[in-house]
Amino acid sequence: MVSGRQEVINLYKTLLYMGRDYPQGYDFFRSRLKKAFQRNSDISDPEQIKILVKRGEFVVKEIEALYMLKKYRTLKDRYSTEKNK
């Protein structure tokens, strides 16, 4: 079983990795991520930590969906049969 601390660290690393392709830039994403984690750094209640980790996992899924949508739109534009000329 993974401890609460290790879960938080894994979540942070996952989000940091996913931020590489963020539309507004990696530096923007990294600074916002750091602020979000620092804002909750004083929480020590295990139940509250679990809730926040679940919220973070939801954010991971949302970012994945954002990237998939971006990929879909790029492929759609690239292979579209309509010519807008």
C-alpha distances in whole Angstrom, upper triangle without the diagonal:
4,6,10,12,10,10,14,14,13,15,18,18,18,21,23,23,24,27,29,31,31,35,36,35,32,33,33,30,28,30,29,25,26,28,25,22,25,26,23,22,23,21,18,18,14,16,18,15,14,17,18,15,16,20,19,17,21,23,21,22,26,26,26,28,31,30,31,34,35,35,37,40,40,41,43,45,45,46,48,51,53,55,56,59
4,7,8,6,6,10,11,10,12,15,15,15,18,20,20,21,24,26,28,28,32,33,31,28,29,30,26,25,26,26,22,22,24,22,19,21,23,20,18,20,18,16,16,13,14,16,13,12,15,15,12,14,17,16,15,19,20,19,20,24,24,23,26,28,28,29,32,33,33,35,38,38,39,41,43,43,44,46,50,51,53,54,57
4,5,5,6,9,10,11,12,14,15,16,18,20,21,22,24,27,29,29,32,33,31,28,29,29,26,24,25,25,21,21,22,20,17,19,20,17,16,17,15,13,13,10,12,14,11,10,14,14,12,14,17,16,16,19,20,20,22,24,25,25,28,29,30,31,33,35,35,37,39,40,41,43,45,45,47,48,52,53,55,55,58
4,5,5,6,9,10,11,12,14,15,17,18,20,21,23,25,28,27,30,30,29,26,27,27,24,22,23,22,18,18,19,17,14,16,17,13,12,14,11,10,10,7,10,10,7,7,11,11,9,12,14,13,14,17,18,18,20,22,23,23,26,27,28,30,32,33,34,36,38,38,40,42,43,44,46,47,51,52,53,53,56
4,5,5,6,9,10,11,12,14,15,16,18,20,21,24,26,26,29,29,28,24,25,25,22,20,21,20,17,16,17,16,12,14,16,13,11,12,11,10,11,10,12,12,9,10,13,12,10,14,15,14,15,18,18,18,21,23,23,24,27,28,28,30,32,33,33,36,38,38,40,42,43,44,46,47,51,52,53,53,56
4,5,5,6,8,10,10,12,14,15,16,18,20,22,25,25,28,28,27,24,24,25,22,19,21,21,17,17,19,17,14,16,18,15,14,16,15,14,15,12,15,15,11,12,15,13,11,14,16,14,14,18,18,17,20,22,21,22,25,26,26,28,31,31,31,34,36,36,37,40,41,42,43,45,49,50,51,52,54
4,5,5,6,9,10,10,12,14,15,16,18,21,23,23,26,27,25,22,23,24,20,19,20,19,16,16,18,16,13,15,17,14,14,16,14,14,14,11,13,13,9,9,12,11,7,10,12,10,10,14,15,14,16,19,19,19,22,23,23,25,28,28,29,31,33,34,35,37,39,39,41,43,46,47,49,49,52
4,5,5,6,9,10,11,12,14,15,16,19,22,21,24,24,23,20,21,21,17,16,17,16,12,12,14,12,9,12,13,11,10,13,12,12,13,11,13,12,8,9,11,9,7,10,11,9,10,14,13,13,16,18,18,19,22,22,23,25,27,28,29,31,33,33,35,37,38,39,41,42,46,47,48,48,51
4,5,5,6,9,10,10,12,14,15,17,20,20,24,24,22,19,19,20,17,14,16,16,12,12,15,13,10,12,15,13,12,15,14,15,16,15,17,16,12,13,15,12,10,13,14,11,12,16,15,14,17,19,18,19,22,23,23,25,27,28,28,31,33,33,34,37,38,38,40,42,46,47,48,48,51
4,5,5,6,9,10,11,12,14,16,19,19,23,23,22,18,20,20,17,15,18,17,13,14,17,15,12,15,18,16,15,18,17,17,18,16,18,17,13,13,15,13,10,12,14,11,10,14,14,12,15,17,16,16,20,21,20,22,25,25,26,28,30,30,31,34,35,36,37,39,43,44,46,46,49
4,5,5,6,8,10,11,12,15,17,17,20,21,19,17,18,18,14,13,16,14,11,12,14,12,10,14,15,14,14,17,16,17,18,16,16,15,12,12,13,10,7,10,10,7,7,11,10,9,12,14,13,14,17,18,18,20,22,23,24,26,28,28,30,32,33,34,36,37,41,42,43,43,46
4,5,5,6,9,10,10,13,16,15,19,19,17,14,15,15,12,10,12,12,8,9,12,10,8,11,13,12,12,16,16,17,18,17,18,17,13,14,15,12,10,12,12,9,10,13,11,10,14,15,14,15,18,18,18,21,23,23,24,27,28,28,30,32,33,34,36,38,41,42,43,43,46
4,5,5,6,9,10,12,14,15,19,19,17,14,15,16,13,11,14,14,10,11,14,14,12,14,17,16,16,19,19,20,22,20,21,20,16,17,18,15,13,15,15,11,12,15,13,11,15,16,14,15,18,19,18,20,23,22,23,26,27,27,29,31,32,33,35,37,40,41,42,42,45
4,5,5,6,9,11,13,13,17,18,16,13,16,16,13,12,15,14,11,13,16,14,13,16,18,17,18,21,21,22,23,21,21,20,17,16,17,15,12,13,14,10,9,12,11,8,11,13,11,11,15,15,14,17,19,19,20,22,24,24,26,28,29,30,32,33,37,38,40,40,42
4,5,5,6,9,11,11,14,15,14,11,13,13,9,9,12,11,8,10,13,11,11,14,16,16,16,20,20,21,22,21,21,19,17,17,17,14,12,13,12,8,9,11,8,7,10,11,9,10,14,13,13,16,18,18,19,21,23,23,25,27,28,29,31,32,36,37,38,38,41
4,5,5,7,10,10,14,14,12,9,10,11,8,7,10,10,8,9,13,12,12,14,17,17,17,21,21,23,24,23,24,22,19,19,20,16,15,17,16,12,13,15,12,10,14,14,11,13,16,15,15,18,20,19,20,23,24,24,26,28,29,29,32,33,37,38,39,38,41
4,5,6,9,10,14,15,12,9,12,13,10,10,13,14,11,13,16,16,15,18,20,20,20,24,24,25,27,25,26,24,21,21,22,19,16,18,17,14,14,16,13,10,13,14,11,12,15,15,13,16,18,17,18,21,22,22,23,26,27,27,29,31,35,36,37,37,39
4,5,7,7,11,13,11,9,12,13,9,10,14,13,11,14,17,15,16,19,20,20,21,25,25,26,27,26,26,24,21,21,21,18,16,17,16,12,12,13,11,8,10,11,8,8,12,11,9,12,15,14,14,18,19,19,20,23,24,24,26,28,32,33,34,34,37
4,5,5,9,9,8,6,9,9,6,7,10,10,9,12,14,14,15,17,19,20,20,24,24,26,28,27,27,25,22,22,22,19,17,18,17,13,14,15,11,10,13,12,9,10,13,11,10,14,16,14,15,19,19,19,21,24,24,24,27,29,32,33,34,33,36
4,6,9,10,7,5,9,10,8,9,12,13,12,14,17,17,18,20,22,23,23,27,28,30,31,30,30,28,25,26,25,22,21,22,20,17,17,18,15,13,15,15,11,12,15,13,11,14,16,14,15,18,19,18,20,23,23,23,26,28,31,32,33,32,35
4,6,9,7,7,11,11,9,11,14,15,14,17,19,19,20,23,24,25,26,30,30,32,33,32,32,30,27,27,26,24,22,22,21,18,18,18,15,13,15,14,10,11,13,10,8,12,13,10,11,15,15,14,17,19,19,19,22,24,28,28,29,29,31
4,6,5,6,9,9,7,10,12,12,12,15,17,16,18,20,21,23,24,28,28,30,31,30,30,28,26,26,25,22,21,21,19,16,17,16,13,12,14,12,8,10,12,9,8,12,13,11,13,16,16,15,18,20,20,21,24,25,29,29,29,29,31
4,6,8,11,9,9,12,14,13,15,18,19,19,21,23,24,25,27,30,30,33,34,33,33,30,29,29,27,24,24,24,21,19,20,19,15,15,16,14,11,12,13,10,9,13,12,10,12,15,14,14,17,18,18,19,22,23,27,27,27,26,28
4,7,8,6,7,11,12,11,13,16,16,17,19,21,22,24,25,29,29,32,33,33,33,30,28,29,27,24,24,24,22,19,21,20,16,16,18,16,13,15,16,13,13,16,16,13,16,19,17,17,21,22,21,22,26,26,30,30,29,28,30
4,6,5,6,9,10,11,12,14,16,17,19,20,22,23,25,28,29,32,33,33,33,30,28,29,28,24,24,25,22,19,21,21,17,17,19,17,13,16,17,14,13,17,17,15,17,20,19,18,21,23,22,23,27,28,31,31,31,30,32
4,5,5,6,9,10,10,12,14,15,16,18,20,21,22,26,27,29,31,30,31,28,26,27,26,23,22,23,21,18,19,20,16,15,18,17,13,15,18,15,14,18,19,16,18,21,21,20,23,25,25,25,28,30,34,34,34,33,35
4,5,5,6,9,10,11,12,14,15,16,18,20,21,24,26,28,31,30,31,28,26,27,27,23,22,24,22,19,21,22,18,18,20,19,16,18,21,18,17,21,22,20,21,25,24,24,27,29,28,29,32,33,37,37,37,36,38
4,6,5,6,9,10,11,12,15,16,17,19,20,23,25,28,29,30,30,27,25,26,25,21,21,23,20,18,20,20,16,16,19,17,15,18,19,16,17,20,21,19,21,24,23,23,26,28,27,28,31,32,36,36,36,35,37
4,6,5,6,9,10,11,12,14,15,17,18,22,23,25,27,27,27,24,22,23,22,18,18,19,17,14,16,16,13,13,16,14,11,14,16,14,14,18,18,17,19,22,22,22,25,27,26,28,30,32,35,35,36,35,37
4,5,5,6,9,10,11,12,14,16,16,20,21,23,26,25,26,23,21,22,22,18,18,20,18,14,17,18,14,14,17,17,14,16,19,17,17,20,22,20,22,25,25,25,28,30,30,30,33,35,38,39,39,38,40
4,5,5,6,9,10,11,12,15,15,19,20,23,25,26,26,23,21,23,22,19,19,21,19,16,19,19,16,16,20,19,16,19,21,19,20,23,24,23,25,28,28,27,30,32,32,33,36,37,41,41,41,40,42
4,5,5,6,9,10,11,13,14,17,19,22,23,24,24,21,19,21,20,16,16,18,15,13,16,16,13,14,17,16,14,17,19,17,18,22,22,21,24,26,26,26,29,31,31,32,35,36,40,40,40,39,41
4,5,5,6,9,10,11,12,16,17,19,21,21,21,19,16,18,17,13,13,15,13,10,13,14,11,12,15,15,13,16,18,17,17,21,22,21,23,26,26,27,29,31,31,33,35,36,40,40,41,40,42
4,5,5,6,9,10,10,14,15,18,20,21,22,19,16,19,18,15,15,17,16,13,16,17,14,15,19,18,16,19,22,20,21,24,25,25,27,29,30,30,33,34,35,36,38,40,43,44,44,43,46
4,6,5,6,9,10,13,14,18,20,21,21,18,16,19,18,14,15,18,16,14,17,18,15,17,20,19,18,21,23,22,23,26,27,26,28,31,31,31,34,36,36,37,40,41,45,45,45,44,46
4,6,5,7,9,12,12,16,17,18,18,15,13,16,14,11,12,14,12,10,14,15,12,14,17,16,16,19,21,20,21,24,25,25,27,29,30,31,33,35,35,37,39,40,44,44,44,43,46
4,5,5,6,10,10,13,15,16,16,14,11,14,14,10,11,14,12,10,13,15,13,14,18,18,17,20,22,21,22,25,27,27,28,31,32,32,35,36,37,38,41,42,45,46,47,46,48
4,5,5,8,10,13,16,17,18,15,13,16,16,13,14,17,15,14,17,19,17,18,21,21,20,23,26,25,26,29,30,30,32,34,35,35,38,39,40,41,44,45,48,49,49,48,51
4,6,8,9,13,15,16,17,14,13,16,15,12,14,16,14,14,17,18,16,18,22,21,21,24,26,25,26,29,30,30,32,34,35,36,38,40,40,42,44,45,49,49,49,48,51
4,6,6,9,11,13,13,10,9,12,12,9,11,14,12,12,15,17,16,18,20,20,21,23,25,25,26,29,30,30,33,35,35,36,39,40,41,42,45,45,49,49,50,49,52
4,6,8,11,13,14,12,10,13,14,11,12,16,15,14,17,19,18,19,23,23,23,25,27,27,28,31,32,32,34,37,38,38,40,42,43,44,46,48,51,52,53,52,54
4,6,9,12,14,11,10,14,15,12,14,18,17,17,20,21,21,22,25,26,26,28,30,30,32,34,35,36,38,40,41,42,44,45,46,48,50,51,55,55,56,55,58
4,6,8,10,7,7,11,11,10,12,15,15,15,18,19,19,21,24,24,25,27,29,29,31,33,34,35,37,39,40,41,43,45,46,47,49,50,54,54,55,54,57
4,6,9,8,7,11,12,11,13,16,16,17,19,21,21,23,25,26,27,29,31,32,33,35,36,37,39,41,42,43,45,47,48,49,51,52,56,56,58,57,60
4,6,5,6,9,10,11,12,14,16,16,18,20,21,23,25,26,27,29,31,32,33,35,36,38,39,41,42,44,45,47,48,49,51,52,56,56,58,57,60
4,5,5,6,9,10,10,12,14,15,16,18,20,21,23,24,26,27,29,30,31,33,35,36,37,39,41,42,43,45,47,48,49,50,54,55,56,56,59
4,5,5,6,9,10,11,13,14,15,17,19,20,21,23,25,26,27,29,31,32,33,35,36,38,39,41,42,43,45,47,48,49,52,53,55,55,58
4,5,5,6,9,10,11,12,14,15,17,19,20,21,23,25,26,27,29,30,32,33,35,36,38,39,41,42,44,45,47,47,51,51,53,53,56
4,5,5,6,9,10,10,12,14,15,16,19,20,21,23,24,26,27,29,30,31,33,35,36,37,39,40,42,43,45,46,50,50,52,51,54
4,5,5,6,9,10,10,12,14,15,17,18,20,21,23,24,26,27,29,30,32,33,35,36,38,39,41,42,43,44,48,49,51,50,53
4,5,5,6,9,10,11,13,14,16,17,19,20,21,23,25,26,27,29,31,32,33,35,36,37,39,41,42,43,46,47,49,48,52
4,5,5,6,9,10,11,12,14,15,17,19,20,21,23,24,26,27,29,30,32,33,35,36,37,39,41,41,45,46,47,47,50
4,5,5,6,9,10,10,13,14,15,17,19,20,21,23,24,26,27,29,30,32,33,34,36,37,39,40,44,44,46,46,49
4,5,5,6,9,10,11,13,14,15,17,19,20,21,23,25,26,27,29,30,32,33,35,36,37,38,42,43,44,44,48
4,5,5,6,9,10,11,12,14,15,17,19,20,21,23,24,26,27,29,30,31,33,35,36,37,40,41,43,42,45
4,5,5,6,9,10,11,12,14,15,17,18,20,21,23,24,26,27,29,30,32,33,35,36,39,40,41,41,44
4,5,5,6,9,10,11,13,14,15,17,19,20,21,23,25,26,27,28,30,32,33,34,38,39,40,40,43
4,5,5,6,9,10,11,12,14,15,17,19,20,21,23,24,26,27,29,30,31,32,36,36,38,38,41
4,5,5,6,9,10,10,12,14,15,16,18,20,21,23,24,25,27,29,30,31,35,35,37,36,39
4,5,5,6,9,10,11,12,14,15,17,18,20,21,23,24,26,27,29,30,33,34,36,36,39
4,5,5,6,9,10,10,12,14,15,16,18,20,21,22,24,26,27,28,31,32,34,34,37
4,5,5,6,9,10,10,12,14,15,16,18,20,21,22,24,26,26,30,30,32,32,35
4,5,5,6,9,10,11,12,14,15,17,18,20,21,23,24,25,29,30,31,31,34
4,5,5,6,9,10,10,12,14,15,16,18,20,21,22,24,27,28,30,30,33
4,5,5,6,9,10,10,12,14,15,16,18,20,21,22,25,26,28,28,31
4,6,5,6,9,10,11,12,14,15,17,18,20,21,24,25,26,26,29
4,5,5,6,9,10,11,12,14,15,16,18,19,23,24,25,26,29
4,5,5,6,9,10,10,12,14,15,16,18,21,22,24,25,28
4,5,5,6,9,10,10,12,14,15,16,19,20,22,22,25
4,5,5,6,9,10,11,12,14,15,19,19,21,21,24
4,6,5,6,8,10,10,12,14,18,19,20,21,24
4,5,5,6,9,10,11,11,15,16,18,19,22
4,5,5,6,8,10,10,14,14,16,16,19
4,5,5,6,9,10,14,14,15,16,19
4,5,5,6,8,12,13,15,16,19
4,5,5,6,9,11,12,14,17
4,6,5,9,9,10,11,14
4,6,9,10,11,13,15
4,6,9,10,13,15
4,6,8,10,13
4,6,10,12
4,6,9
4,6
4
